[in-house]
Amino acid sequence: MAAFGSVFMPEMTLAQFDGQQWSNPQIVSSNSINLHPGAHVLHYASTCFEGLKAFKHADGSVAIFRMDKNIARMQQSSELLSLPAFDAALLEQMILDIVRHFVADVPTPPGSMYIRPTHIGTEPAIGKAATPTVNSMLYVLLSPVGDYFAGGSRALRLLLEDNARCAPHMGMIKSGGNYASALRPTMLAKQQYQADQVLFCPQGDVQETGAANFLLIDGNEIITKALDASFLHGVTRDSILTLARDLGMTVSERDLTVDELLTRATKPGAEAALSGTAAVLAPVGTLIHQGKEYSVGNGQPGTTTARLRQTLNAMQWGQTADKFGWLTKV
Ligand SMILES: Cc1ncc(COP(=O)(O)O)c(C=O)c1O
């Protein structure tokens, strides 16, 4: 199986904003965009994107998971980046059009069709570092993906860092610049500690990793940072917390310090996990802090993590009732 996100469907939907209005979306070749080298996005990073998935069900139908949430988050990212606004209905139509176009190519579970809406500032204007782009382009790419955890879900190693992932007012924006700022610390953590990810904990405040939210599971309680502007408001995070409440668990959305995390995570039976569209819910087995390694529980993937992951997957794959109305049939 090719690396996650490295295979694309040959066509995508595209709409352009000319400063006045949005064009009607069209299905075009995936390598057909024309960008001026002075485009705003290439210099001043006026870009945001989304990641969501379409799943094939046993009856052959295809359903998109929580599309409304991802569209709302992309509208918010666009607003906070001063990119042109668009209607939710426009992006919804673009997603539905392209998923319907390639409905026969949606992989069966545990695979899925990863959907990547992208919004970029296209105005050729290198003098506009502090001025928004007038023109922009919205497109929806598709990438068929397999199981992120092919080969078994190994418990991950996280390096706890005292730094922030990105500027504190940017955390809730899904924008390329935030990933750029997390890249080097993540590479160094891999080289120096064989860590899979960095868990960013500025001033001891446990936030998130470079591409997923962090959850501590202690018995019947799930603890995760309450929503604020400093980190990405994951759709998977929200889904897992909703399912956990529904299963009778206690959900505590509040600040978690590194000290409390290290104390509670190392108790027998404790679990930790990363949530995200790509990884679903990935078990964390080791926390590395100031050169010392701490096993989470017994260091192995936890049973509550596995149960929550299975519960979410069963709903996405149409194996259990869609009791929260999260699926849109295409
Ligand atoms: C930085 C970051 N945090 C959290 C998440 C999880 O968000 P979601 O569950 O919406 O995929 C992602 C994306 O996948 C991310 O890139």
The ligand as an SDF file (V2000), in Angstrom:
LIG
                    3D

 16 16  0  0  0  0  0  0  0  0999 V2000
   -2.6710   19.6730   14.5800 C   0  0  0  0  0  0  0  0  0  0  0  0
   -3.8290   18.7600   14.5220 C   0  0  0  0  0  0  0  0  0  0  0  0
   -4.5120   18.5320   15.6540 N   0  0  0  0  0  0  0  0  0  0  0  0
   -5.5860   17.7300   15.6600 C   0  0  0  0  0  0  0  0  0  0  0  0
   -6.0130   17.0930   14.5030 C   0  0  0  0  0  0  0  0  0  0  0  0
   -7.2130   16.2060   14.5530 C   0  0  0  0  0  0  0  0  0  0  0  0
   -8.2850   16.8070   13.8970 O   0  0  0  0  0  0  0  0  0  0  0  0
   -9.4300   15.9280   13.2490 P   0  0  0  0  0  0  0  0  0  0  0  0
   -9.8800   14.9730   14.2790 O   0  0  0  0  0  0  0  0  0  0  0  0
  -10.4690   16.9010   12.8540 O   0  0  0  0  0  0  0  0  0  0  0  0
   -8.8230   15.2200   12.0760 O   0  0  0  0  0  0  0  0  0  0  0  0
   -5.3370   17.3240   13.2970 C   0  0  0  0  0  0  0  0  0  0  0  0
   -5.7480   16.7600   12.0060 C   0  0  0  0  0  0  0  0  0  0  0  0
   -5.9600   15.7260   11.6440 O   0  0  0  0  0  0  0  0  0  0  0  0
   -4.2190   18.1570   13.3140 C   0  0  0  0  0  0  0  0  0  0  0  0
   -3.5190   18.3660   12.1890 O   0  0  0  0  0  0  0  0  0  0  0  0
  1  2  1  0
  2  3  1  0
  2 15  2  0
  3  4  2  0
  4  5  1  0
  5  6  1  0
  5 12  2  0
  6  7  1  0
  7  8  1  0
  8  9  2  0
  8 10  1  0
  8 11  1  0
 12 13  1  0
 12 15  1  0
 13 14  2  0
 15 16  1  0
M  END
$$$$
